[in-house]
Amino acid sequence: MQQLFRRIACLVLALISSLSITASARTSPAPVPQAPPPAATVTAEVIAPALWKLSDEDTTIWLFGTIHALPEGVDWFHGPIREAFDGSQELVTEITDADPTEMQQLVLKHAVLPQGQSLRGMLTPAQKAAYEKQLGGLGLPLQAFDGYEPWYAAVALSTLPLMRTGYDPKFGVEQVLDARAKELGRKHSGLETPAFQIGLFDSLPMEAQKRYFADVVEQLPTVAEQLGQMVAAWRRGDADTLAHLMNDEEDDPALIEMLLVNRNKAWAQWVKQRLDQPGTVFVAVGAGHLAGPGSLQEQLAAQGFKTTRVQ
């Protein structure tokens, strides 16, 4: 499941920025991931992530791969990226900000186990022991996620090492772009809704959820390192290395199709239709959607559209 873990890391990070991990459940509520306090001095890092362009006679669509949560001080919003954004009339991201009350209701509807069921009760003795060991290492009570479905526990659990090593949605690409869009008075639209993204995980068969949860538990000690490798490739604009990191092993094609490829196909249809409207649009989606097999560029190419790398 290593490839799947890497491939859907971007989707998981997307959920960090919209998914409230404070919903009340029938058991103890899941803990809220907390970022560490900022360091006294933060050295900004200049980077150049990849940027693509697709255009016809009266429409320009910029395609930018994002990282949904970053450490403080990563300076990426400059040069061609800023110029492209400031010259656009609309920002389009995977989702837009959701109302906290709505998110809590979605969690209660899609993430809470039925009365009488327990997450740890679903695990094998070996899985349970490994999971409880990780909870202890994180300083969490053993019942922390007992009332939640495996997909939700996996998402919440995998965010904790990231947040504790400095990754935070408030420093993520979408937050920067949203703030700039508001400053310029630009429209901000979403390709999907939080309900749709949560529904993707909730629709996974329980056995698939449990496999993913077990994989998260196994790889939790290295999750920050794995994301760090992907972020390093993103910083350099090295889409090929990013694709290699996400696709270096065969994995579960059905889950990849559901969580990534099918979404890229839907977004390619959106791009095709948007080209019929004049104007300039800045589309910013998780970097994993713009690299490797089944990527958005690949789906667009299958329809006869060619994207041009500009950075």
C-alpha positions as CSV (number, residue, x, y, z in Angstrom):
1,M,0.0,0.0,0.0
2,Q,3.0,2.3,0.0
3,Q,2.2,3.8,-3.4
4,L,-1.4,4.4,-2.4
5,F,-0.2,6.1,0.8
6,R,2.0,8.5,-1.1
7,R,-0.5,9.1,-3.9
8,I,-3.4,10.0,-1.6
9,A,-1.2,12.1,0.7
10,C,-2.2,15.1,-1.2
11,L,-5.9,14.3,-0.8
12,V,-5.4,13.8,2.9
13,L,-3.7,17.2,3.2
14,A,-6.5,18.7,1.3
15,L,-8.8,17.4,4.0
16,I,-6.7,19.0,6.7
17,S,-7.6,22.4,5.5
18,S,-11.3,21.7,5.4
19,L,-12.0,18.8,7.7
20,S,-12.8,19.7,11.3
21,I,-11.2,17.1,13.6
22,T,-13.2,18.3,16.5
23,A,-16.5,16.7,15.8
24,S,-18.3,15.3,18.8
25,A,-18.9,11.5,18.7
26,R,-20.4,8.9,20.9
27,T,-17.0,8.4,22.4
28,S,-14.1,10.7,23.2
29,P,-13.6,13.3,20.4
30,A,-10.6,13.0,18.2
31,P,-7.8,15.3,19.1
32,V,-7.2,18.5,17.2
33,P,-3.8,18.5,15.4
34,Q,-1.8,21.5,16.7
35,A,1.1,23.1,14.9
36,P,4.1,23.9,17.1
37,P,4.7,27.6,18.0
38,P,6.6,29.4,15.2
39,A,10.4,29.7,15.7
40,A,11.8,33.1,16.7
41,T,13.5,33.5,13.4
42,V,12.2,31.9,10.2
43,T,14.5,31.9,7.1
44,A,12.4,32.2,3.9
45,E,13.2,29.7,1.2
46,V,12.9,30.7,-2.5
47,I,11.5,28.0,-4.6
48,A,10.1,27.5,-8.1
49,P,7.2,25.0,-8.3
50,A,6.0,23.8,-11.7
51,L,3.4,25.8,-13.6
52,W,1.6,24.9,-16.8
53,K,-0.5,26.8,-19.3
54,L,-3.4,25.8,-21.5
55,S,-4.9,28.4,-23.8
56,D,-6.9,29.0,-27.0
57,E,-7.7,32.3,-28.8
58,D,-9.6,33.9,-25.9
59,T,-9.1,31.7,-22.8
60,T,-6.0,31.0,-20.7
61,I,-6.0,28.4,-17.9
62,W,-3.0,28.1,-15.6
63,L,-2.4,24.8,-13.9
64,F,-0.5,24.9,-10.6
65,G,0.3,22.0,-8.4
66,T,-0.1,22.8,-4.7
67,I,1.0,21.5,-1.3
68,H,-2.0,22.0,1.0
69,A,0.1,22.3,4.2
70,L,3.6,23.7,4.5
71,P,6.1,24.9,7.1
72,E,6.3,28.6,7.8
73,G,8.6,30.7,5.6
74,V,8.5,28.8,2.3
75,D,8.6,31.6,-0.3
76,W,7.0,30.3,-3.5
77,F,4.6,33.1,-4.5
78,H,6.7,35.1,-6.8
79,G,7.9,35.3,-10.5
80,P,5.8,33.6,-13.1
81,I,3.4,32.1,-10.5
82,R,2.5,35.5,-9.1
83,E,2.3,37.1,-12.5
84,A,0.0,34.4,-13.7
85,F,-2.2,34.6,-10.7
86,D,-2.4,38.4,-10.6
87,G,-3.3,38.4,-14.3
88,S,-6.2,35.9,-13.7
89,Q,-9.9,36.8,-13.1
90,E,-10.7,33.7,-11.1
91,L,-9.1,31.3,-8.7
92,V,-10.2,27.7,-8.8
93,T,-9.1,25.2,-6.2
94,E,-10.2,21.7,-5.2
95,I,-12.5,23.1,-2.5
96,T,-13.2,26.4,-0.9
97,D,-13.5,27.2,2.8
98,A,-16.3,25.2,4.5
99,D,-18.4,26.3,7.4
100,P,-17.2,24.6,10.6
101,T,-20.7,23.7,11.6
102,E,-21.2,22.0,8.2
103,M,-18.0,20.1,8.6
104,Q,-19.0,18.9,12.0
105,Q,-22.2,17.6,10.6
106,L,-20.4,15.9,7.7
107,V,-18.1,14.2,10.2
108,L,-21.0,13.0,12.3
109,K,-22.8,11.7,9.2
110,H,-19.9,10.0,7.4
111,A,-17.1,9.3,10.0
112,V,-18.7,8.0,13.2
113,L,-19.2,4.3,13.8
114,P,-22.6,2.9,14.7
115,Q,-23.3,2.6,18.4
116,G,-21.6,-0.4,19.9
117,Q,-18.8,-0.6,17.3
118,S,-15.2,0.4,18.0
119,L,-12.2,1.1,15.8
120,R,-9.9,-1.0,17.9
121,G,-12.5,-3.8,18.0
122,M,-12.1,-4.1,14.2
123,L,-8.3,-4.7,14.3
124,T,-6.4,-7.9,14.6
125,P,-4.3,-8.3,17.8
126,A,-1.1,-7.4,15.9
127,Q,-2.7,-4.3,14.3
128,K,-4.2,-3.2,17.6
129,A,-0.8,-3.5,19.4
130,A,0.9,-1.5,16.6
131,Y,-1.8,1.1,16.7
132,E,-1.7,1.5,20.5
133,K,2.0,1.8,20.4
134,Q,1.8,4.7,17.9
135,L,-0.9,6.4,20.0
136,G,1.4,6.1,23.0
137,G,4.3,7.6,21.1
138,L,2.1,10.6,20.2
139,G,0.9,11.0,23.7
140,L,-2.7,10.2,22.9
141,P,-5.2,8.2,24.9
142,L,-5.9,4.7,23.5
143,Q,-9.6,5.5,23.0
144,A,-8.8,8.7,21.0
145,F,-10.3,7.5,17.7
146,D,-12.4,4.5,18.9
147,G,-15.7,6.1,17.8
148,Y,-14.6,6.8,14.2
149,E,-14.4,4.8,11.0
150,P,-10.9,3.6,9.9
151,W,-10.7,6.2,7.0
152,Y,-11.2,9.1,9.4
153,A,-8.9,7.8,12.0
154,A,-6.2,7.3,9.3
155,V,-6.6,10.8,8.0
156,A,-6.5,12.4,11.5
157,L,-3.7,10.1,12.7
158,S,-1.5,10.8,9.7
159,T,-1.8,14.6,10.1
160,L,-0.4,14.6,13.7
161,P,3.3,14.0,12.9
162,L,3.1,16.6,10.1
163,M,1.6,19.3,12.3
164,R,4.1,18.5,15.0
165,T,7.0,19.0,12.6
166,G,5.7,22.4,11.4
167,Y,3.4,21.6,8.5
168,D,0.2,23.7,8.8
169,P,-2.6,24.5,6.4
170,K,-2.4,28.2,7.2
171,F,1.0,28.2,5.4
172,G,-0.4,26.0,2.6
173,V,-0.6,27.2,-1.0
174,E,-4.4,27.5,-1.0
175,Q,-4.4,29.8,2.0
176,V,-1.9,32.2,0.3
177,L,-3.9,32.2,-2.9
178,D,-7.2,32.7,-1.2
179,A,-5.9,35.7,0.7
180,R,-4.5,37.2,-2.5
181,A,-7.7,36.6,-4.3
182,K,-9.6,38.4,-1.6
183,E,-7.1,41.3,-1.7
184,L,-7.6,41.6,-5.5
185,G,-11.4,41.0,-5.3
186,R,-11.1,37.9,-7.4
187,K,-13.7,35.1,-7.5
188,H,-12.8,31.9,-5.8
189,S,-14.5,28.7,-7.0
190,G,-14.1,25.0,-6.1
191,L,-14.0,22.0,-8.3
192,E,-15.5,19.9,-5.6
193,T,-17.1,20.2,-2.2
194,P,-16.0,19.0,1.2
195,A,-19.0,16.7,1.3
196,F,-17.8,15.1,-2.0
197,Q,-14.2,14.6,-0.7
198,I,-15.4,13.2,2.6
199,G,-17.8,11.0,0.7
200,L,-14.9,9.5,-1.4
201,F,-13.3,8.1,1.8
202,D,-16.6,7.1,3.3
203,S,-17.6,5.2,0.2
204,L,-14.5,3.0,0.4
205,P,-15.4,-0.6,1.4
206,M,-14.7,-1.3,5.1
207,E,-11.9,-3.8,4.2
208,A,-10.2,-1.1,2.0
209,Q,-10.5,1.4,4.9
210,K,-8.9,-1.0,7.3
211,R,-6.1,-1.7,4.9
212,Y,-5.4,2.0,4.5
213,F,-5.6,2.5,8.2
214,A,-3.1,-0.3,8.9
215,D,-0.8,1.1,6.3
216,V,-0.9,4.6,7.9
217,V,-0.1,3.0,11.3
218,E,2.8,1.1,9.8
219,Q,4.2,4.2,8.0
220,L,3.4,6.8,10.6
221,P,7.1,7.1,11.8
222,T,8.2,8.0,8.3
223,V,5.2,10.1,7.1
224,A,6.9,13.4,7.6
225,E,10.0,12.1,5.8
226,Q,7.9,10.9,2.9
227,L,6.1,14.1,2.6
228,G,9.4,16.0,2.9
229,Q,10.7,14.1,-0.1
230,M,7.6,15.1,-2.1
231,V,7.8,18.7,-1.0
232,A,11.5,18.9,-1.9
233,A,10.6,17.8,-5.4
234,W,7.7,20.3,-5.5
235,R,10.0,23.1,-4.4
236,R,12.4,22.4,-7.3
237,G,9.6,22.1,-9.8
238,D,10.7,18.5,-10.4
239,A,7.5,17.0,-11.6
240,D,9.2,13.8,-12.8
241,T,10.7,13.0,-9.4
242,L,7.4,13.8,-7.7
243,A,5.7,11.4,-10.1
244,H,8.4,8.7,-9.3
245,L,7.9,9.1,-5.6
246,M,4.2,8.6,-6.0
247,N,4.4,5.7,-8.5
248,D,7.5,3.7,-7.7
249,E,5.5,0.6,-6.7
250,E,2.5,-1.2,-8.0
251,D,-0.4,-0.8,-5.6
252,D,-4.2,-1.0,-5.4
253,P,-5.4,0.3,-8.9
254,A,-9.1,0.3,-7.9
255,L,-8.5,2.8,-5.1
256,I,-6.1,4.9,-7.1
257,E,-8.8,5.1,-9.9
258,M,-11.5,6.1,-7.4
259,L,-9.5,8.7,-5.3
260,L,-7.3,10.2,-8.0
261,V,-7.7,9.2,-11.6
262,N,-11.5,9.6,-11.8
263,R,-11.3,13.0,-10.2
264,N,-8.6,14.0,-12.8
265,K,-10.9,12.9,-15.6
266,A,-13.8,15.0,-14.1
267,W,-11.5,18.0,-13.8
268,A,-10.3,17.6,-17.4
269,Q,-13.9,17.8,-18.5
270,W,-14.3,21.0,-16.5
271,V,-11.2,22.5,-18.2
272,K,-12.6,21.5,-21.6
273,Q,-15.8,23.3,-20.9
274,R,-14.1,26.3,-19.3
275,L,-12.1,26.8,-22.5
276,D,-15.4,27.8,-24.2
277,Q,-15.6,30.8,-21.9
278,P,-13.3,33.8,-22.5
279,G,-11.0,34.9,-19.7
280,T,-8.0,33.8,-17.6
281,V,-8.4,31.3,-14.8
282,F,-5.8,30.1,-12.2
283,V,-6.4,26.5,-11.3
284,A,-4.5,25.2,-8.2
285,V,-4.9,21.6,-7.2
286,G,-2.8,19.1,-5.2
287,A,0.6,18.5,-6.9
288,G,-0.1,14.8,-7.0
289,H,-2.8,15.4,-9.6
290,L,-0.3,17.0,-12.0
291,A,2.3,14.3,-11.9
292,G,2.5,10.7,-13.0
293,P,0.1,8.2,-14.7
294,G,-3.5,9.4,-14.9
295,S,-2.5,13.0,-14.1
296,L,-4.7,15.9,-15.2
297,Q,-2.3,16.7,-18.0
298,E,-2.6,13.1,-19.2
299,Q,-6.4,13.3,-19.2
300,L,-6.3,16.5,-21.1
301,A,-3.9,15.1,-23.7
302,A,-6.2,12.2,-24.2
303,Q,-8.8,14.8,-25.3
304,G,-6.4,16.5,-27.6
305,F,-5.4,19.4,-25.4
306,K,-1.7,20.2,-24.9
307,T,-0.4,22.0,-21.8
308,T,2.8,24.0,-21.9
309,R,5.3,24.1,-19.0
310,V,6.2,27.7,-18.2
311,Q,8.1,27.1,-15.0
